[in-house]
Amino acid sequence: MFLNVTMSLLNGFGMTLKIFALTLLFALPLGLILSFGSMSKIRPIKYVVKFVVWVIRGTPLMLQLIAIFYVPGLIGQWAMGAGYSNALIDFLKTWSVPDRFMAVMVAFVINYSCYFSEIYRGGIESMPVGQYEAGAVLGMTKTQIFFKVILFQVIKKIVPPMGNEIITLVKDTSLARVISIYEVIWAAQKFAKTDGLVWPLFYTGAFYLIFSGLLTLVFGFIEKKMNYYKG
């Protein structure tokens, strides 16, 4: 039975890792783009980005998952019942996310990109103005200053808070079961429902602990490597 449970949980943990990896792949660069938007000198862009980040950070990820997967379809059904035009109904269908995994990815990427954007923004704004001025004196463009002078110092500063968010992401992947995605917690719940076994639910903690422990070691290694940038 133990081997059977372990194999089932490993299967579910595969989906956990998939959600984790894809979220980082898309949320890390999107978060950087959003941070530039929140620091933009163009006020409409700045305020729109800040509002979106405020809404996403101020509402639960679980609620965002439910909204992205269910709300467009519910609005479409309401529009059909109310007799609205086919154009509006087609528009709503275009924005609906019928695939459960895709809905999970959209919700996770949007949510974590907003959190990452604030970490990026804090790191960038903490850099001394003198470094930008020194780069300008040397004839460097703003892009060159950012990527050749500022970026690695920012990475050094944001590694600890970014590491915390990424470890939180590992645990948040369990929320995918809210819209019936088969991940490690769902796999454990299956045994509780069919066989009356509760211990597999606690056993899932070992998977999260081991993976989080490995990430902690990785971020500790990165911090040591980045000690060169002490600015």
NORLIN-V501708 format. One record per run of one state. SS is the DSSP state (h for helix, s for strand, l for the rest). FROM is the first residue (numbers start at 0). LEN is the number of residues. Records with the same first field share a line. If there is no record, write none. Layout:
SS=FROM-LEN ; FROM-LEN
This chain:
l=0-1 ; 38-4 ; 58-2 ; 82-3 ; 95-4 ; 125-3 ; 137-4 ; 179-4 ; 194-4 ; 228-3
h=1-37 ; 42-16 ; 60-22 ; 85-10 ; 99-26 ; 128-9 ; 141-38 ; 183-11 ; 198-30
